[in-house]
Amino acid sequence: MKKIKNLFIVFTILSLIFQSTTTFSNVYDNSEINALRVKNDLSLVETNSLIPENGFLHNLMMNQEEQRATFNEVDEVDEVEELVTLITNESPNVSIILDDLFIEYNDIFGYPFIDNNNRTQVPLRLTMEAFGAKVEWDPIESVASVIKNNTLVEVPIGESYVKVNGEEIQNETEAIIIDSRTYIPIRIVLEAFGAEVHWDRDNYFVIVNSTTSQNVLLSLPRKFDYRTTGRTTSVKNQGNLGTCWAFATLGALESSLMPGERWSFSEDHLSIQHGFNLGQNEGGEYNMSLAYLARWSGPIREVDDVYGDGISPTNIPAVKHLQEAIILPSKNYNEIKKAIYLHGGVQTSIYSPIQDSNFNSNYYNYERAALYNFDNRRSNHDVVIIGWDDDYPKENFLVQPQGNGAFIAKNSWGPDFGEEGYFYVSYYDRNVGINNIVYTRIDNPDNYDNIYQTDWLGWVGNLGYNSETAYFSNVYKTENREILRAVSFYATDDNTTYEIYYVDEFLNEYSLREKDFIQAGELSFAGYYTIDFEKDIIIEENTSFAVIVKITTPGASFPVAIEFNAGKHTANVVIDDGQGYISYDGHHWESTEEKQQSNVCLKAFTDTYIG
């Protein structure tokens, strides 16, 4: 019998607060939503669980901690002592370890080697595709282009430099072609994407960690602007509707796909088909966008649902699938800049004082397109941060802030506003940088065959046991024989760790005790994450299966994201469409639908088995 003491069921509530102002046609709007999250608790017996070890999937000789210790004792890749003759029989075998896995080279693609400049060269396509990048080749200019997220690295053959988002970076060696195979210097290219690259001289290992967000090749510049790098789409006009949040979301999303892809997504579709009990002119916020994108309701193309006609089709499939979005820490400007530099535009909320064409205030300088909110005005408008200028003069603001510096923001009031639709927001602005989201993984729509979900409105509140650790599970039923590929869920705060399990034949809640471990990991920031599995898990046809996550969020009391009816604007929530469970120890489980009238936010992704 399980022992429960002091059971309190109260949720984190999504409160929708409206700011109503006067507008004038086709230009300005200030009718928006702010989210206020009020934390309460659900208290159960606390227990400790053993964390199973997650071993490597390849035959590595050392674990990560040992590797880090080794890094302090060995030289860098470009500090090889011996001069090795280019591609000779005496050349040592060089191995590339990417995120703890060896990259398997072969005779078709070629093998890594150390060139005459004592630099490690690797086969272009195989290496960069293993890294998750897209590779393009220009045979006329003899330039290889490598694209990942919104970073473009151009590698010209025979030149001692590369270009990173158009900026030329000198190198001490050059890319070459041997036997119709292109080889590139591994360090300078991978570090351009923010990876850590280390050289183990004793074993001739190049060890690459791709998960770091710290760009060790280039320190962040003092000024960076998407407008000068060709990474902005056109400035749009929301007119007199309360849809700035939709324009900011899709503007940020579009920028995350550049420079490799250029899209114009439909704000009309997002602002009408978001699923909440809100009209198009009643405002919104990024959690609404996140729910819409995460469930694959969109985005769709602008041409398939034009803006402002009050009509929105319901039968058009999404042209992209969002699988990850990171909620950046409040007022952490360094992380905001990193996100812009490595991923895409950052959606943020500000206070806008502009109410009509004749409006004047001390907050906004029309002549300089410079905004500075110096008091406690509540946010009422969403924009996209597309750059920054650390030296932007404080004198450009009507009321001078403490120092220089400003973010560059893309607005949704047409090109006649500000600098052709863009403006500056002081670093010292009270609101900018508090609520921020960046869209970091956007897949093609064929990424998985099936999505299983019950949380149509996404993260509405939190649930927990007055403890930073909890287990949660959803049960789904296959239609075919399928391969379980991934799950997605929300990290509700920073530095969250997770363990993922599954049950391949679910009968009742006691089946959840017999869970099988899949893998574990850590998430640096709050956000929505998809975790792809490193092994195939077969689920038989017409079979109920369960996915389970153990989550630990330091300092949290309620670490599990849930969907529930929090009031008028979430009255559309459907509870009886799923089978969710929560547990304090992974052994004693209770139904979230029956006991807490909520759905846990835990999706599963499968491919139909062909064989």
C-alpha positions as CSV (number, residue, x, y, z in Angstrom):
1,M,0.0,0.0,0.0
2,K,1.4,3.4,-0.9
3,K,1.6,6.0,1.8
4,I,0.5,9.5,0.9
5,K,0.7,12.5,3.2
6,N,-0.5,16.0,2.8
7,L,-1.8,15.7,-0.8
8,F,-2.3,19.2,-2.2
9,I,-3.3,19.6,-5.8
10,V,-2.8,23.1,-7.1
11,F,-1.4,24.1,-10.5
12,T,0.8,26.6,-12.0
13,I,-1.8,28.8,-13.7
14,L,-1.5,30.6,-17.0
15,S,-3.2,33.9,-16.5
16,L,-4.0,36.1,-19.5
17,I,-3.9,39.8,-18.9
18,F,-4.9,42.2,-21.6
19,Q,-3.7,45.7,-22.5
20,S,-6.2,47.6,-24.5
21,T,-5.2,50.8,-26.3
22,T,-6.3,52.9,-29.3
23,T,-4.9,51.9,-32.7
24,F,-5.0,53.4,-36.1
25,S,-5.6,51.4,-39.2
26,N,-2.9,49.1,-40.6
27,V,-0.1,50.3,-38.4
28,Y,0.0,49.9,-34.7
29,D,-1.4,47.5,-32.1
30,N,-1.0,47.2,-28.4
31,S,-3.6,44.6,-27.5
32,E,-1.5,41.7,-26.2
33,I,-1.2,39.0,-23.5
34,N,1.3,38.6,-20.7
35,A,1.6,35.3,-18.9
36,L,1.7,35.2,-15.1
37,R,2.7,31.9,-13.6
38,V,1.7,31.4,-9.9
39,K,3.4,28.4,-8.3
40,N,1.7,26.1,-5.8
41,D,2.3,22.5,-4.8
42,L,1.2,18.9,-4.9
43,S,2.9,17.2,-2.0
44,L,3.6,13.5,-1.7
45,V,6.1,11.2,0.0
46,E,9.6,11.9,-1.2
47,T,11.8,8.9,-2.2
48,N,15.2,8.5,-3.8
49,S,15.7,6.4,-6.9
50,L,18.9,5.0,-8.3
51,I,19.9,6.4,-11.6
52,P,20.8,3.7,-14.1
53,E,24.1,4.1,-16.0
54,N,23.9,5.1,-19.6
55,G,26.9,3.5,-21.3
56,F,28.5,4.5,-24.5
57,L,27.1,3.0,-27.8
58,H,30.5,2.6,-29.2
59,N,33.8,1.1,-28.1
60,L,35.4,4.1,-26.5
61,M,38.4,3.7,-24.2
62,M,37.5,6.5,-21.8
63,N,34.4,8.2,-20.5
64,Q,33.8,11.9,-20.7
65,E,35.3,12.8,-17.4
66,E,38.4,10.9,-18.2
67,Q,38.5,12.7,-21.6
68,R,38.2,16.1,-20.0
69,A,41.2,15.2,-17.7
70,T,43.1,14.0,-20.8
71,F,42.4,17.3,-22.6
72,N,44.4,19.1,-20.0
73,E,47.4,17.0,-20.7
74,V,47.5,16.9,-24.5
75,D,48.2,19.4,-27.2
76,E,45.6,20.9,-29.6
77,V,44.9,19.6,-33.1
78,D,47.1,22.2,-34.6
79,E,50.1,21.5,-32.3
80,V,51.2,18.1,-33.7
81,E,54.9,17.8,-33.1
82,E,55.9,15.5,-35.9
83,L,55.9,16.7,-39.5
84,V,54.0,14.0,-41.4
85,T,54.2,13.7,-45.2
86,L,50.9,14.2,-46.9
87,I,49.1,10.9,-47.6
88,T,52.1,8.6,-47.4
89,N,52.2,5.1,-46.2
90,E,53.9,6.4,-43.0
91,S,51.0,8.6,-42.1
92,P,49.4,7.6,-38.8
93,N,45.7,6.6,-38.7
94,V,43.7,9.5,-37.4
95,S,40.3,8.8,-35.8
96,I,37.5,11.3,-35.4
97,I,35.3,10.9,-32.2
98,L,32.1,12.9,-32.5
99,D,30.0,13.1,-29.3
100,D,31.5,9.9,-28.0
101,L,31.1,7.9,-31.2
102,F,33.7,7.1,-33.8
103,I,32.9,8.3,-37.3
104,E,33.3,5.3,-39.6
105,Y,35.2,6.3,-42.7
106,N,35.7,4.1,-45.8
107,D,37.3,3.8,-49.2
108,I,34.4,5.5,-50.9
109,F,34.5,8.8,-48.9
110,G,38.2,8.7,-47.9
111,Y,40.0,8.9,-44.5
112,P,41.3,11.6,-42.2
113,F,44.9,12.5,-42.4
114,I,47.4,15.1,-41.2
115,D,48.6,17.4,-44.0
116,N,52.0,19.1,-44.6
117,N,50.9,22.0,-42.3
118,N,50.4,19.6,-39.4
119,R,46.6,20.1,-39.6
120,T,44.0,17.4,-39.6
121,Q,42.0,17.1,-42.8
122,V,38.8,15.1,-43.1
123,P,36.5,14.0,-45.9
124,L,34.0,16.8,-46.3
125,R,30.6,15.2,-46.9
126,L,30.7,12.2,-44.5
127,T,32.1,14.3,-41.6
128,M,29.8,17.2,-41.9
129,E,26.7,15.1,-42.4
130,A,27.6,13.1,-39.3
131,F,27.8,16.4,-37.6
132,G,24.2,17.1,-38.7
133,A,25.1,19.8,-41.3
134,K,23.9,20.2,-44.9
135,V,26.7,20.2,-47.5
136,E,26.6,22.0,-50.9
137,W,29.2,22.2,-53.6
138,D,29.8,25.0,-56.1
139,P,31.8,23.4,-58.9
140,I,32.3,26.7,-60.7
141,E,33.8,28.6,-57.8
142,S,35.2,25.4,-56.1
143,V,33.6,26.4,-52.8
144,A,32.1,23.9,-50.3
145,S,29.2,25.4,-48.3
146,V,28.3,23.8,-44.9
147,I,25.0,24.9,-43.3
148,K,23.7,24.1,-39.8
149,N,21.0,26.0,-38.0
150,N,21.6,29.6,-39.3
151,T,25.4,29.4,-39.6
152,L,26.9,29.2,-43.0
153,V,30.6,28.2,-43.4
154,E,32.1,28.6,-46.9
155,V,35.3,26.7,-47.6
156,P,37.1,27.6,-50.8
157,I,39.5,25.0,-52.2
158,G,43.2,26.1,-52.2
159,E,42.6,29.2,-50.0
160,S,43.9,29.7,-46.4
161,Y,40.7,31.1,-45.1
162,V,37.0,30.2,-44.5
163,K,34.0,32.5,-44.4
164,V,31.7,32.3,-41.4
165,N,28.4,34.0,-42.2
166,G,30.3,36.2,-44.7
167,E,33.1,37.1,-42.4
168,E,36.6,35.9,-43.5
169,I,38.6,33.9,-41.0
170,Q,42.2,33.1,-41.7
171,N,43.5,29.6,-41.4
172,E,47.0,28.0,-41.4
173,T,46.1,25.4,-44.0
174,E,43.6,25.0,-46.9
175,A,41.0,22.6,-48.2
176,I,42.1,20.3,-50.9
177,I,40.8,17.8,-53.5
178,I,42.5,14.4,-53.8
179,D,41.1,11.7,-56.1
180,S,37.9,13.7,-56.6
181,R,37.3,13.8,-52.9
182,T,37.1,17.1,-51.0
183,Y,39.0,17.4,-47.7
184,I,38.6,20.2,-45.2
185,P,40.5,21.3,-42.1
186,I,38.3,20.0,-39.3
187,R,39.1,22.4,-36.5
188,I,38.3,25.7,-38.1
189,V,35.1,24.5,-39.7
190,L,33.6,22.7,-36.6
191,E,34.6,25.5,-34.2
192,A,32.7,27.9,-36.5
193,F,29.5,26.0,-35.5
194,G,30.4,26.3,-31.8
195,A,31.8,22.7,-31.3
196,E,34.7,22.0,-29.1
197,V,37.6,20.3,-30.8
198,H,40.5,18.6,-29.0
199,W,43.5,16.6,-30.1
200,D,44.7,13.5,-28.3
201,R,48.3,13.2,-29.6
202,D,49.0,9.9,-28.0
203,N,46.2,8.1,-29.8
204,Y,45.8,10.3,-32.8
205,F,42.2,11.1,-31.9
206,V,40.3,14.2,-32.8
207,I,37.6,14.5,-30.1
208,V,34.6,16.7,-31.0
209,N,31.9,17.8,-28.6
210,S,29.1,19.3,-30.6
211,T,26.7,20.2,-27.8
212,T,28.5,23.3,-26.5
213,S,26.9,26.6,-27.2
214,Q,30.2,28.5,-26.7
215,N,31.8,29.5,-30.0
216,V,35.5,29.1,-29.4
217,L,36.5,30.2,-32.9
218,L,34.9,33.6,-32.8
219,S,34.1,35.7,-29.8
220,L,30.8,37.4,-30.1
221,P,31.3,40.7,-32.1
222,R,30.4,44.0,-30.6
223,K,27.9,44.5,-33.4
224,F,25.9,41.9,-35.3
225,D,23.0,42.5,-37.5
226,Y,21.0,40.0,-39.6
227,R,20.2,42.8,-42.1
228,T,23.9,42.9,-43.2
229,T,24.2,39.1,-43.5
230,G,21.0,38.4,-45.6
231,R,19.2,36.6,-42.8
232,T,16.0,38.5,-42.6
233,T,12.7,38.0,-44.4
234,S,10.5,41.0,-45.3
235,V,9.0,43.2,-42.7
236,K,5.2,42.5,-42.5
237,N,2.3,44.6,-41.2
238,Q,-0.1,43.2,-38.6
239,G,-2.5,46.1,-39.2
240,N,-5.0,46.8,-36.4
241,L,-5.2,43.2,-35.1
242,G,-3.7,42.0,-31.9
243,T,-1.3,39.6,-33.6
244,C,2.2,40.9,-32.9
245,W,2.9,37.6,-31.1
246,A,2.2,35.6,-34.2
247,F,4.4,37.8,-36.4
248,A,7.2,37.6,-33.8
249,T,7.0,33.8,-33.6
250,L,7.0,33.2,-37.3
251,G,9.6,35.9,-38.0
252,A,11.9,34.2,-35.5
253,L,11.1,30.8,-37.0
254,E,11.9,32.0,-40.6
255,S,15.2,33.4,-39.4
256,S,16.2,30.1,-37.8
257,L,15.9,28.4,-41.2
258,M,18.1,30.9,-43.0
259,P,20.4,31.1,-44.8
260,G,19.8,27.6,-46.1
261,E,16.0,28.1,-46.6
262,R,13.8,31.1,-47.1
263,W,10.1,30.9,-46.1
264,S,7.1,33.2,-45.6
265,F,4.8,31.5,-43.0
266,S,1.2,32.4,-42.4
267,E,0.5,34.6,-39.4
268,D,-3.2,34.4,-40.2
269,H,-3.2,30.6,-39.7
270,L,-1.3,30.8,-36.4
271,S,-3.4,33.7,-35.0
272,I,-6.7,31.9,-35.8
273,Q,-5.8,28.2,-35.5
274,H,-3.8,28.3,-32.3
275,G,-6.5,26.3,-30.4
276,F,-7.1,28.6,-27.4
277,N,-10.4,30.3,-26.7
278,L,-9.3,33.6,-28.0
279,G,-10.2,35.6,-31.1
280,Q,-7.7,36.9,-33.6
281,N,-7.8,40.4,-32.1
282,E,-7.5,39.3,-28.5
283,G,-3.7,38.8,-28.4
284,G,-1.5,35.9,-27.5
285,E,2.0,34.8,-26.3
286,Y,4.7,32.4,-27.2
287,N,3.3,29.4,-25.2
288,M,0.3,29.5,-27.6
289,S,2.7,29.5,-30.6
290,L,4.7,26.7,-29.1
291,A,1.6,24.5,-28.6
292,Y,0.5,25.2,-32.2
293,L,4.0,24.4,-33.6
294,A,4.8,21.4,-31.4
295,R,1.5,19.6,-32.3
296,W,2.3,20.1,-36.0
297,S,-0.7,22.4,-36.7
298,G,1.7,24.7,-38.5
299,P,3.5,26.5,-39.9
300,I,1.9,26.7,-43.3
301,R,2.8,29.0,-46.2
302,E,1.6,32.6,-46.3
303,V,0.1,32.0,-49.8
304,D,-2.1,29.2,-48.4
305,D,-3.7,31.5,-45.8
306,V,-3.4,35.2,-46.5
307,Y,-3.5,37.6,-43.6
308,G,-6.4,39.7,-42.5
309,D,-9.4,38.2,-44.4
310,G,-10.9,36.5,-41.4
311,I,-10.8,33.1,-43.2
312,S,-8.4,30.3,-42.3
313,P,-8.4,26.8,-43.8
314,T,-8.2,23.8,-41.5
315,N,-7.0,21.1,-43.9
316,I,-3.5,22.3,-44.9
317,P,-0.6,20.2,-43.4
318,A,2.4,21.9,-41.8
319,V,5.3,22.5,-44.1
320,K,7.8,22.2,-41.2
321,H,7.8,20.4,-37.9
322,L,9.1,22.2,-34.8
323,Q,11.0,19.8,-32.5
324,E,12.9,22.1,-30.2
325,A,12.5,25.6,-28.8
326,I,14.7,27.0,-26.0
327,I,13.4,29.5,-23.4
328,L,16.3,31.7,-22.6
329,P,17.1,32.9,-19.1
330,S,15.7,36.3,-18.1
331,K,18.0,39.2,-18.8
332,N,20.9,37.0,-19.8
333,Y,22.1,39.1,-22.7
334,N,25.0,36.8,-23.5
335,E,22.8,33.8,-24.0
336,I,20.4,35.9,-26.1
337,K,23.4,37.0,-28.3
338,K,24.6,33.4,-28.6
339,A,21.2,32.2,-29.6
340,I,21.0,34.9,-32.4
341,Y,24.5,34.1,-33.6
342,L,24.1,30.3,-33.6
343,H,20.4,29.7,-34.2
344,G,18.0,32.4,-35.1
345,G,16.1,35.5,-34.1
346,V,14.9,35.7,-30.5
347,Q,11.3,36.4,-29.8
348,T,10.9,38.8,-26.8
349,S,8.3,41.0,-25.2
350,I,8.6,44.8,-24.7
351,Y,6.5,47.8,-23.6
352,S,5.5,49.9,-26.6
353,P,4.1,53.4,-25.8
354,I,2.9,54.0,-29.3
355,Q,-0.9,54.3,-29.5
356,D,-1.6,56.4,-32.5
357,S,0.1,58.4,-35.3
358,N,0.4,61.6,-33.2
359,F,1.5,59.9,-30.0
360,N,4.6,61.3,-28.3
361,S,6.4,60.0,-25.2
362,N,9.7,60.0,-23.5
363,Y,10.1,56.3,-24.3
364,Y,10.5,56.3,-28.0
365,N,12.7,58.6,-30.2
366,Y,11.0,58.6,-33.7
367,E,14.0,60.3,-35.3
368,R,16.5,57.6,-34.1
369,A,14.0,54.7,-34.0
370,A,15.2,54.1,-30.4
371,L,13.1,52.7,-27.5
372,Y,13.9,52.8,-23.8
373,N,11.3,51.9,-21.2
374,F,12.8,53.3,-18.0
375,D,9.9,52.5,-15.5
376,N,7.7,49.5,-14.6
377,R,5.4,49.6,-17.6
378,R,4.1,46.1,-18.3
379,S,5.0,44.4,-21.6
380,N,2.4,44.7,-24.3
381,H,4.2,43.9,-27.6
382,D,6.3,41.1,-29.1
383,V,9.2,41.6,-31.5
384,V,12.1,39.6,-32.9
385,I,15.7,40.5,-31.8
386,I,17.9,40.1,-34.9
387,G,21.1,41.7,-33.7
388,W,22.8,44.0,-31.3
389,D,25.2,46.9,-31.1
390,D,27.3,47.2,-27.9
391,D,28.3,50.7,-28.8
392,Y,24.9,52.2,-29.8
393,P,25.0,55.7,-28.2
394,K,22.9,56.2,-25.2
395,E,22.4,59.8,-26.4
396,N,20.0,58.4,-29.1
397,F,17.3,57.8,-26.5
398,L,15.1,60.7,-25.3
399,V,15.8,59.7,-21.7
400,Q,19.4,58.6,-21.5
401,P,20.0,55.1,-20.0
402,Q,22.9,54.3,-17.8
403,G,25.1,53.3,-20.7
404,N,25.5,52.5,-24.4
405,G,24.3,49.4,-26.1
406,A,21.1,48.2,-27.8
407,F,19.4,45.3,-29.3
408,I,18.2,45.5,-32.9
409,A,14.5,44.5,-33.2
410,K,12.3,43.5,-36.2
411,N,8.8,44.9,-35.8
412,S,5.5,44.0,-37.4
413,W,4.2,47.5,-38.2
414,G,5.3,47.6,-41.8
415,P,8.5,49.2,-43.4
416,D,7.3,52.7,-42.7
417,F,8.0,52.3,-39.0
418,G,11.5,53.0,-37.6
419,E,14.4,52.1,-39.9
420,E,12.4,50.3,-42.6
421,G,10.6,48.3,-40.0
422,Y,13.4,47.9,-37.5
423,F,14.3,49.8,-34.3
424,Y,16.7,49.8,-31.4
425,V,15.9,48.8,-27.8
426,S,18.3,49.9,-25.0
427,Y,20.1,47.2,-23.0
428,Y,18.8,49.0,-20.0
429,D,15.1,48.7,-21.0
430,R,13.1,47.2,-18.2
431,N,11.3,44.6,-20.3
432,V,13.5,43.5,-23.2
433,G,15.1,40.2,-22.5
434,I,12.9,39.0,-19.7
435,N,10.7,36.6,-21.7
436,N,12.6,35.1,-24.6
437,I,12.3,32.1,-26.9
438,V,14.4,30.8,-29.9
439,Y,13.4,28.1,-32.2
440,T,16.3,25.7,-32.6
441,R,15.2,22.6,-34.3
442,I,12.8,22.7,-37.3
443,D,12.5,19.5,-39.3
444,N,11.1,18.7,-42.7
445,P,7.6,17.2,-42.4
446,D,8.7,13.7,-43.2
447,N,10.9,13.4,-40.0
448,Y,8.5,10.9,-38.4
449,D,5.5,9.0,-39.7
450,N,3.4,9.4,-36.6
451,I,2.9,11.7,-33.7
452,Y,1.1,10.6,-30.5
453,Q,-0.1,13.4,-28.2
454,T,-2.8,14.5,-25.8
455,D,-1.6,18.0,-24.9
456,W,-3.2,20.0,-27.7
457,L,-2.7,23.3,-25.9
458,G,0.8,22.4,-24.6
459,W,2.3,23.7,-21.4
460,V,-0.5,25.4,-19.4
461,G,0.7,24.6,-15.9
462,N,3.0,22.6,-13.7
463,L,2.5,19.5,-11.6
464,G,4.7,17.9,-8.9
465,Y,5.2,16.5,-5.5
466,N,6.8,19.5,-3.8
467,S,10.0,18.0,-5.0
468,E,12.4,18.7,-7.8
469,T,12.0,15.1,-9.1
470,A,9.0,13.4,-10.6
471,Y,8.0,10.6,-13.1
472,F,5.4,11.1,-15.7
473,S,4.0,8.8,-18.5
474,N,1.6,8.7,-21.4
475,V,0.1,5.6,-22.9
476,Y,-0.7,5.3,-26.6
477,K,-1.9,2.6,-29.0
478,T,-0.3,1.7,-32.3
479,E,-2.2,1.1,-35.5
480,N,0.6,-0.7,-37.2
481,R,3.9,-2.4,-36.3
482,E,6.0,0.7,-35.5
483,I,9.4,1.8,-34.5
484,L,9.5,4.1,-31.5
485,R,11.9,6.9,-32.5
486,A,11.6,9.7,-30.0
487,V,9.7,11.5,-27.3
488,S,9.2,15.2,-26.6
489,F,8.5,17.1,-23.4
490,Y,9.1,20.4,-21.7
491,A,11.9,21.3,-19.3
492,T,10.2,23.7,-17.0
493,D,13.4,25.4,-15.8
494,D,17.1,25.4,-16.4
495,N,19.6,22.5,-15.8
496,T,17.0,19.8,-16.0
497,T,18.1,16.2,-16.2
498,Y,16.0,13.4,-17.6
499,E,15.8,9.6,-17.9
500,I,13.6,8.0,-20.6
501,Y,11.9,4.6,-20.3
502,Y,9.3,2.6,-22.1
503,V,6.9,-0.3,-21.7
504,D,6.2,-2.2,-24.9
505,E,3.0,-3.8,-23.7
506,F,0.9,-1.8,-21.3
507,L,-1.9,-3.5,-19.5
508,N,-2.5,-1.2,-16.4
509,E,-0.7,1.1,-14.1
510,Y,1.3,-1.7,-12.6
511,S,2.9,-2.2,-16.1
512,L,4.7,1.0,-15.5
513,R,6.8,-0.6,-12.8
514,E,8.4,-2.9,-15.4
515,K,9.8,-0.1,-17.5
516,D,12.9,-0.5,-19.7
517,F,15.6,2.2,-19.7
518,I,16.3,4.0,-23.1
519,Q,18.7,6.9,-22.4
520,A,19.4,9.9,-20.2
521,G,20.6,13.5,-20.6
522,E,20.6,17.1,-19.4
523,L,19.0,20.2,-20.8
524,S,20.7,23.5,-20.0
525,F,17.6,25.7,-20.4
526,A,13.9,25.5,-20.1
527,G,12.1,24.8,-23.3
528,Y,10.5,22.2,-25.5
529,Y,12.8,19.3,-26.5
530,T,12.6,16.2,-28.7
531,I,14.9,13.4,-27.7
532,D,15.8,11.0,-30.5
533,F,16.5,7.4,-29.5
534,E,19.9,5.8,-30.2
535,K,18.3,2.4,-30.8
536,D,15.3,1.0,-32.6
537,I,12.3,0.0,-30.3
538,I,9.7,-2.1,-32.1
539,I,6.1,-1.8,-30.9
540,E,3.7,-4.5,-32.3
541,E,0.5,-3.6,-34.2
542,N,-2.6,-2.7,-32.2
543,T,-0.6,-2.6,-29.0
544,S,-0.8,-0.2,-26.1
545,F,2.7,1.1,-25.1
546,A,3.9,3.6,-22.5
547,V,6.7,6.2,-22.6
548,I,8.0,7.4,-19.3
549,V,10.3,10.3,-18.2
550,K,11.9,10.8,-14.9
551,I,12.7,14.5,-14.6
552,T,14.7,16.5,-12.1
553,T,14.7,20.3,-12.2
554,P,16.9,21.8,-9.5
555,G,15.0,24.1,-7.2
556,A,11.6,23.2,-8.6
557,S,8.7,21.9,-6.7
558,F,6.5,21.1,-9.7
559,P,8.8,20.0,-12.6
560,V,6.2,18.3,-14.8
561,A,4.5,20.4,-17.6
562,I,0.7,19.7,-17.9
563,E,-2.3,20.8,-19.9
564,F,-5.5,21.5,-18.0
565,N,-8.5,23.9,-17.9
566,A,-7.1,27.0,-16.3
567,G,-10.1,29.2,-17.1
568,K,-11.9,30.9,-20.0
569,H,-9.0,30.9,-22.4
570,T,-8.1,27.2,-22.0
571,A,-11.7,26.0,-21.7
572,N,-11.1,24.0,-24.9
573,V,-8.9,21.5,-23.2
574,V,-10.0,17.9,-23.7
575,I,-9.0,15.6,-20.8
576,D,-10.6,12.3,-21.7
577,D,-8.6,11.8,-24.9
578,G,-5.5,10.4,-23.1
579,Q,-4.1,8.1,-20.5
580,G,-1.5,9.9,-18.4
581,Y,0.2,9.0,-15.1
582,I,2.4,10.6,-12.6
583,S,4.6,9.1,-9.8
584,Y,6.9,10.3,-7.1
585,D,9.1,7.2,-7.2
586,G,8.5,5.4,-10.5
587,H,6.7,2.6,-8.7
588,H,3.5,4.1,-7.3
589,W,1.4,5.7,-10.1
590,E,-1.8,7.6,-10.4
591,S,-3.9,8.8,-13.3
592,T,-3.5,12.5,-14.1
593,E,-6.8,12.6,-15.9
594,E,-8.8,11.1,-13.0
595,K,-7.0,12.6,-10.0
596,Q,-5.7,16.0,-11.3
597,Q,-8.0,16.6,-14.4
598,S,-4.9,17.2,-16.6
599,N,-2.9,15.8,-19.4
600,V,0.9,15.4,-19.1
601,C,2.9,17.0,-21.9
602,L,4.7,14.0,-23.3
603,K,4.5,13.2,-27.0
604,A,5.8,10.1,-28.8
605,F,7.0,9.8,-32.4
606,T,7.2,6.6,-34.4
607,D,7.9,5.3,-37.9
608,T,5.9,2.6,-39.5
609,Y,7.9,-0.6,-39.6
610,I,8.8,-1.8,-43.1
611,G,10.4,-5.2,-43.3
